[in-house]
Amino acid sequence: MWGVSSSGREMPNATSSIVSAVTRDPRRVGARRRVSSRAAVRLWGRHLAVASASRWDVDGGGGVIFTAQELTAATGGELVREGTPGSVSTDTRAVRSGQWFLALTGERFDGDAFVDDALAAGCAGVVSTRAPPANWTAGYVRVKNATAALQALAFDVRRRFEGPVVGITGSVGKTTARDMCALALGNEETHATQGNFNNHVGLPLTILRAPPCARAWVLEMGMSAPGEIAALAAIARPNVRVVTNVAPAHLEGVGDVDGVARAKAEMFASASEGDVCVVNADDARVMGMPVPYGCRRVSFGTRGSGADVEVDAARSEDERADDWTAVFPPRALRIRNGKETVSVRLSEPGAHLAACAACAAAVAVSTGVPLSDIGARLAAFESPKGRMRVSRDAATEITVLDDAYNASPKSVSNAIETLRDARNRGHRTVVVLGDMLELGSASHDLHVDALTRCLDAGFDVVGVAGDAFAAAATRVAADRADARDVVVAEDAESLWELIRDSASAKGSVVLVKGSRGMGMERIAQKLTSGSGES
């Protein structure tokens, strides 16, 4: 059995196909049933249609249904054999009876090798770059490029949707900003990216699960090389475009931070007249990004930044002493939009949340959502697993700040500041970090800086895993004696064996963070399992 995840890499060879597939504007194909929802939304004084006459059907699993003729027309392919209507799947392990299997191929996977599995699962047909096997009995559409075909299908659905489409990118916090934007717009009426479905495969798959009754979409867009944001924006055609910030991340693909800024600026480069471009007033590189003529620039930032939407972070001290919020107290934010102000109380920790809340407010206000509604909705925000998620073991009184999903220098800095806050409140603090990957030639200095921040914060225990942090520990130990107490290991499993007792001490507050490839979530799982056993 075979499947492709949203993080499968094929981008360098697929980018030109993406752009050509979606810019040829495949002719609109009629759906069998019109499902519409309407709302009057005003975009900075102008009406922006919201999900007016969005025309497509979905199956029981939520996938957009295509006929064989629609698949052929949207992809520009050849209809080899007729098949019944169905939604599209790229994973034979999950394909359901009646779905079309789209056989993606790449350097490390070959979907065409599993078309027989799809047939055995009862698929309606296959979309492939190859000729059908002998004696094939299901539907079949042959295309030139399977990845481009997937993206063209998503583009076909996008062009049928008339509501706000928010495209979000940024170096740090874009997933949190995405989730907050969905809340601010009305979570039950908004279709948003789930998990890490933010690349050339994941974004189309997200669109192909859009419910016809959705009034807005919020789509996260990631990148690791130039041209990728432009390609994703060509598919999604967002009319509200957001760049949250620019910071060192994926430097191997773009060279330096200025390269990151150029890649992120692709979000605005293809904006059309009437689009809204949302910028971070506290980030000079974002503010320096050109916005095309006829687009509206909307800014968010901290109080005094001069932004259209400003946030003022305060702290609520009304928590009970025996509650976990004594470690990470609720945060009281004040968001201002001109003369209007709303208060938001967030129960989740994180130095980045104020900026994300302001970003979400700027997006929602730009589509006509009242600021009072936005404040009430943002109060329901909960951090997703692995992204500053707090858990507490009542028996051991250990509090775990699980931020192990991924890491970049800026996000590590934010997490360290959050843990430092707990230390300043008198708690025993432990920081467990894994290498930050894909930082290119800047990697060593950035790991030295992160480790130095940990030592300066005065945490009780500092543990690191990976070659980059090991080299950084050696470098820092040459200059300061406290670096010799840093616990260094080759990988997450080895680090756990070394710090198990010190990290599991009663009353500890433990931050766990690292790049996805370091597998630091295994340490977070051991700490939150209640047993502390490996």
C-alpha positions in Angstrom: 0.0 0.0 0.0 1.2 3.5 -0.7 0.3 7.1 0.2 1.8 10.6 -0.1 1.7 13.0 2.8 1.3 16.8 2.5 5.0 17.2 3.2 6.2 15.0 0.3 8.8 16.9 -1.7 8.5 17.4 -5.5 8.4 21.2 -5.6 11.6 22.0 -7.6 10.3 20.0 -10.6 6.7 20.9 -10.1 6.7 24.6 -9.8 6.6 25.5 -13.4 3.8 22.9 -13.9 1.8 24.5 -11.1 1.9 27.9 -12.6 1.1 26.8 -16.1 -1.7 24.5 -14.9 -3.5 27.1 -13.0 -2.9 30.2 -15.1 -4.4 28.6 -18.2 -7.7 29.1 -16.4 -9.4 25.7 -17.2 -13.0 26.2 -18.3 -15.6 26.1 -15.7 -17.5 22.9 -15.4 -21.0 22.7 -14.1 -21.8 20.9 -10.9 -24.9 18.8 -10.5 -26.2 20.7 -7.5 -25.9 24.3 -6.4 -25.2 24.8 -2.7 -25.0 28.4 -1.7 -24.7 30.5 1.4 -24.7 34.2 1.4 -23.5 36.9 3.8 -23.0 40.7 3.4 -19.4 41.3 4.2 -17.7 44.7 3.7 -14.0 44.9 2.8 -12.8 48.3 3.9 -15.9 50.0 2.5 -16.5 47.6 -0.4 -18.6 44.5 -0.5 -16.8 41.2 -0.7 -18.9 38.3 -1.8 -18.9 35.5 0.7 -19.6 31.9 -0.5 -22.2 33.1 -2.8 -23.3 30.3 -5.1 -20.3 28.0 -4.3 -21.1 25.2 -6.7 -19.9 21.7 -5.9 -21.0 18.5 -4.2 -19.1 16.6 -1.5 -19.2 13.0 -0.5 -19.7 11.5 2.9 -16.0 12.0 3.7 -16.1 15.7 2.8 -14.3 15.5 -0.5 -15.3 17.5 -3.5 -17.0 15.3 -6.1 -15.9 15.4 -9.8 -17.3 13.5 -12.8 -14.8 11.9 -15.2 -15.5 14.7 -17.6 -14.9 17.4 -15.0 -11.6 15.7 -14.0 -10.5 15.7 -17.7 -11.5 19.3 -18.3 -9.9 20.7 -15.2 -6.6 18.9 -15.6 -6.4 19.1 -19.4 -6.0 15.3 -19.5 -7.3 12.6 -21.7 -10.4 10.6 -20.7 -9.3 7.0 -21.4 -12.2 5.3 -19.7 -15.4 6.7 -18.2 -15.9 6.3 -14.5 -18.5 7.2 -11.9 -18.4 10.6 -10.1 -16.3 10.7 -6.9 -13.9 12.7 -4.8 -10.1 12.5 -5.1 -7.6 10.6 -2.9 -3.8 10.4 -3.2 -3.4 7.6 -0.7 -4.3 4.0 -1.4 -4.2 3.3 2.3 -7.2 5.6 2.8 -9.0 5.5 -0.6 -12.7 4.7 -0.2 -14.9 2.9 -2.5 -16.2 5.4 -5.2 -13.2 7.7 -5.0 -10.7 8.5 -7.8 -7.1 7.7 -7.0 -4.7 10.3 -8.2 -1.3 8.6 -8.6 1.4 11.1 -7.4 5.0 10.3 -8.2 8.3 11.7 -6.9 11.9 10.8 -6.2 11.0 8.4 -3.3 7.5 7.3 -4.2 5.5 6.0 -7.2 1.8 6.0 -7.0 1.3 4.2 -10.2 2.8 1.1 -8.6 -0.4 1.0 -6.4 -3.2 1.5 -8.9 -4.2 -2.2 -8.5 -4.6 -1.6 -4.8 -6.9 1.3 -5.5 -8.9 -0.8 -7.9 -9.2 -3.5 -5.2 -10.4 -0.9 -2.8 -13.3 -0.1 -5.1 -12.0 3.2 -6.6 -14.1 4.9 -9.3 -11.1 5.4 -11.4 -7.5 6.6 -11.5 -5.7 9.8 -12.6 -2.2 8.9 -13.8 0.6 9.9 -16.2 0.8 6.4 -17.5 -1.4 4.2 -19.7 -3.9 2.0 -17.8 -2.9 -1.5 -17.0 -4.2 -4.3 -19.3 -7.9 -5.3 -18.7 -8.5 -2.1 -16.6 -12.2 -2.0 -15.5 -12.5 1.4 -13.7 -12.4 5.0 -14.9 -9.1 6.4 -16.2 -7.9 9.9 -16.9 -4.4 10.3 -18.3 -2.5 13.5 -17.5 1.0 14.9 -18.3 1.9 15.7 -14.6 0.1 14.2 -11.7 1.1 16.9 -9.2 0.0 19.7 -11.6 -3.3 17.8 -12.1 -3.9 17.8 -8.4 -3.2 21.5 -8.2 -5.4 22.2 -11.3 -8.3 20.4 -9.6 -7.9 22.6 -6.5 -7.7 25.7 -8.7 -11.0 24.6 -10.4 -12.7 24.5 -7.0 -11.1 27.8 -5.9 -12.5 29.6 -8.9 -16.0 28.4 -8.0 -15.7 29.9 -4.5 -16.6 33.6 -4.2 -15.9 34.2 -0.5 -12.8 35.5 1.3 -9.7 33.4 0.9 -7.0 34.2 3.4 -3.5 33.1 2.5 -1.0 33.2 5.4 2.7 32.8 5.4 5.5 33.8 7.7 8.6 32.4 9.4 7.2 32.0 12.9 3.7 31.5 14.2 1.8 31.2 11.0 0.0 28.1 12.2 -1.1 29.9 15.3 -2.1 32.9 13.3 -4.0 30.6 10.9 -6.0 29.0 13.8 -6.7 32.4 15.3 -7.8 33.8 11.9 -10.3 30.9 11.6 -11.6 31.6 15.0 -11.9 35.3 14.4 -13.8 34.8 11.1 -16.1 32.3 12.7 -14.7 28.8 13.1 -17.8 26.9 12.2 -18.2 28.9 9.0 -14.5 28.8 8.0 -12.6 26.1 6.1 -9.0 26.1 7.2 -5.8 24.2 6.7 -5.3 21.3 9.1 -2.0 20.1 10.5 1.0 20.6 8.1 -1.0 20.6 4.9 0.7 23.8 3.7 2.7 22.8 0.7 2.3 22.0 -3.0 0.4 18.8 -2.1 -1.2 19.7 1.2 -2.7 23.0 0.0 -4.6 21.4 -3.0 -5.8 18.6 -0.8 -7.1 21.1 1.7 -9.1 22.9 -1.0 -10.4 19.6 -2.3 -12.1 19.1 1.1 -13.8 22.5 1.2 -17.5 22.3 2.2 -19.7 24.3 -0.2 -21.4 26.0 2.7 -18.1 27.6 4.0 -18.2 31.4 4.1 -14.4 31.8 4.2 -11.2 29.9 3.7 -8.0 30.3 5.7 -5.0 28.6 3.9 -1.5 28.3 5.4 1.4 28.4 2.9 4.9 27.2 3.7 8.1 27.4 1.8 11.7 26.2 1.9 12.9 27.7 -1.5 12.2 30.6 -3.7 9.1 30.3 -6.0 7.1 28.1 -3.7 4.9 30.8 -2.2 4.2 32.2 -5.6 3.2 28.8 -6.8 0.8 28.2 -3.9 -0.7 31.7 -4.3 -1.3 30.9 -7.9 -3.4 28.0 -6.9 -5.3 29.5 -3.9 -5.6 33.1 -5.3 -6.1 34.6 -1.8 -7.9 38.0 -1.7 -6.6 38.6 1.8 -2.9 38.0 1.9 -0.9 37.8 5.1 2.9 37.8 5.9 3.2 37.4 9.7 7.0 38.0 10.0 10.4 37.3 8.6 13.1 35.4 10.6 15.9 32.9 10.1 14.2 29.7 8.8 14.9 27.3 5.9 18.1 29.2 5.2 19.5 26.3 3.2 17.0 27.0 0.5 17.1 30.8 0.5 20.6 31.7 1.7 20.0 34.3 4.4 17.2 36.3 6.1 16.9 38.7 3.1 16.3 35.6 1.0 13.5 34.6 3.4 12.0 38.1 3.0 12.1 37.8 -0.8 10.5 34.4 -0.8 7.7 35.6 1.6 7.1 38.7 -0.4 5.9 36.5 -3.2 2.6 36.4 -1.3 2.0 40.0 -2.2 3.6 40.1 -5.6 0.7 38.4 -7.4 -2.1 40.3 -5.5 -4.9 41.7 -7.7 -6.6 45.0 -7.5 -8.9 45.1 -4.5 -7.0 42.4 -2.5 -6.0 43.2 1.1 -2.4 42.7 2.1 -1.9 42.3 5.8 1.5 43.3 7.2 3.3 43.3 10.5 4.1 46.9 11.5 6.7 45.6 14.0 8.7 43.8 11.3 10.8 46.1 9.1 11.3 43.5 6.4 7.6 42.8 6.1 6.8 46.5 6.0 9.3 46.9 3.2 7.6 44.4 1.0 6.0 46.1 -2.1 2.2 45.9 -2.4 0.8 46.2 -5.9 -1.2 49.2 -7.0 -4.9 49.0 -6.2 -4.4 46.7 -3.2 -5.1 47.8 0.4 -2.3 47.5 2.9 -3.6 46.7 6.4 -1.2 46.6 9.3 -1.1 45.1 12.8 1.3 45.6 15.6 2.0 46.5 19.2 0.7 49.6 20.8 2.4 52.7 19.5 3.5 51.0 16.3 1.0 53.1 14.3 -0.7 50.0 12.9 -4.3 49.9 11.8 -4.9 47.2 14.5 -2.8 47.4 17.6 -2.5 45.0 20.6 -1.5 45.8 24.1 -0.5 42.8 26.2 -1.1 42.7 29.9 -1.3 40.0 32.5 -4.2 38.6 34.5 -3.2 37.8 38.1 -6.5 36.3 39.2 -5.5 32.7 38.9 -5.8 30.2 41.8 -2.5 29.4 43.4 -3.1 25.6 43.0 -4.0 25.9 39.3 -1.5 25.3 36.4 -2.2 28.9 35.4 0.0 29.8 38.4 2.8 28.6 36.1 1.5 30.3 32.9 -1.1 32.8 34.0 -3.9 33.8 31.5 -2.9 36.8 29.3 -5.2 39.8 29.0 -4.9 41.6 25.6 -6.4 44.8 24.5 -6.9 45.0 20.7 -7.6 48.4 19.2 -9.0 49.3 15.8 -9.1 53.1 15.6 -11.4 54.2 18.4 -12.8 50.7 19.1 -11.2 48.5 21.7 -11.9 45.0 22.8 -10.4 42.9 25.6 -9.3 39.3 25.0 -8.3 36.8 27.8 -6.1 33.9 26.5 -5.6 30.9 28.7 -2.6 29.7 26.6 1.0 30.8 27.2 3.4 32.2 24.5 5.1 35.4 23.8 3.9 35.2 20.2 0.2 35.1 20.9 -0.3 38.8 21.1 1.0 39.4 17.6 -1.0 36.4 16.3 -4.2 37.8 17.9 -3.6 41.2 16.4 -3.0 39.6 13.0 -6.3 37.6 13.2 -8.1 40.7 14.2 -6.7 42.7 11.3 -7.8 39.9 8.9 -11.3 39.6 10.3 -11.9 43.3 10.5 -10.8 43.7 6.9 -13.7 41.3 5.9 -16.2 43.2 8.0 -16.4 41.2 11.2 -17.1 43.4 14.2 -14.2 43.8 16.6 -16.5 42.8 19.5 -17.2 39.5 17.9 -13.5 38.9 17.2 -12.6 39.4 20.9 -15.2 36.9 22.1 -14.1 34.3 19.5 -10.3 34.6 20.2 -10.9 33.8 23.8 -11.7 30.2 22.8 -8.2 29.7 21.3 -6.4 26.5 22.3 -2.8 25.6 21.3 -2.6 22.6 19.1 -0.6 19.6 20.1 3.2 20.2 19.9 2.8 24.0 19.6 3.2 25.5 23.1 0.6 23.0 24.5 0.6 22.9 28.3 -0.1 19.8 30.2 0.3 19.1 33.9 0.6 15.8 35.8 -1.3 16.2 39.1 0.6 13.5 40.8 4.1 14.7 40.1 3.2 18.4 39.7 5.3 18.4 36.5 4.2 21.0 33.9 5.2 20.3 30.3 5.4 23.0 27.7 5.2 20.9 24.6 6.5 22.9 21.6 8.2 20.0 19.9 6.5 20.2 16.6 9.2 22.3 15.0 11.9 24.9 15.7 13.5 27.9 14.3 15.7 30.5 16.0 12.9 32.9 16.5 10.4 30.3 17.8 13.1 29.0 20.2 13.7 32.5 21.5 10.0 32.9 22.0 9.7 29.6 23.9 12.7 30.5 26.1 11.1 33.8 27.1 7.9 31.9 28.0 9.9 29.5 30.2 11.9 32.3 31.7 8.6 33.9 32.8 7.9 30.7 34.8 11.3 30.8 36.3 10.8 34.4 37.3 7.7 33.3 39.2 9.8 30.9 41.3 9.3 27.6 39.5 12.0 25.0 38.8 12.7 25.1 35.1 14.1 22.6 32.6 14.7 23.3 28.9 15.2 20.4 26.5 16.1 21.4 23.0 16.8 19.5 19.8 18.7 20.9 16.8 17.2 23.5 14.6 17.5 22.1 11.0 17.9 23.7 7.6 19.8 26.7 8.7 22.7 26.4 6.3 26.0 28.2 7.0 24.4 30.3 9.8 23.5 27.1 11.8 26.4 27.1 14.3 26.1 30.8 15.3 22.3 30.5 15.7 22.7 27.4 17.9 25.3 29.2 20.0 22.9 32.1 20.4 20.0 29.8 21.5 22.2 28.0 24.0 23.5 31.3 25.4 20.0 32.5 25.9 19.2 29.4 27.9 22.2 29.9 30.2 21.5 33.6 30.6 17.9 32.8 31.7 19.3 30.7 34.6 17.2 27.6 34.0 17.9 24.8 36.5 18.6 22.2 33.8 19.6 22.6 30.2 19.6 19.6 27.9 20.3 19.5 24.2 20.3 16.8 21.5 21.9 16.8 18.1 25.2 17.6 16.4 24.6 21.3 16.1 23.8 21.9 19.7 26.7 19.6 20.7 29.1 21.8 18.7 27.5 24.9 20.2 27.9 23.6 23.8 31.6 23.0 23.1 32.0 26.5 21.8 30.1 28.2 24.7 31.9 26.1 27.3 35.2 27.7 26.2 33.9 31.1 27.4 31.7 30.4 30.5 31.8 27.8 33.2 28.0 27.2 33.5 28.0 25.7 30.0 29.8 22.7 31.3 26.7 21.7 33.1 24.7 21.5 29.9 23.5 17.9 29.3 24.5 17.0 25.7 23.3 13.9 23.8 23.3 12.6 20.2 19.6 12.3 19.8 16.3 12.6 21.7 16.3 9.0 23.1 19.8 9.4 24.4 19.0 12.8 26.0 16.0 11.3 27.7 18.1 8.7 29.4 20.5 11.4 30.7 17.9 13.9 32.0 15.0 11.6 33.0 15.5 12.1 36.7 16.3 15.8 36.6 13.4 16.6 34.2 11.0 14.4 36.2 11.6 16.1 39.6 8.5 17.1 41.4 7.2 20.6 40.5 9.4 21.0 37.4 8.3 23.1 34.4 9.8 21.5 31.3 10.0 23.1 27.9 10.5 20.5 25.0 11.3 21.9 21.6 13.2 21.0 18.4 13.0 20.6 14.7 10.6 18.0 13.4 13.4 15.7 12.3 14.8 15.5 15.8 11.8 13.7 17.2 11.7 15.7 20.4 8.0 14.9 20.8 9.1 11.5 22.2 10.4 13.2 25.3 7.3 15.3 25.7 5.2 12.1 25.5 7.3 10.4 28.2 6.9 13.4 30.5 3.2 13.5 30.0 2.5 9.7 30.1 2.4 9.9 33.9 5.0 7.1 34.3 8.2 8.7 33.2 9.2 5.3 31.9 10.8 4.7 28.6 
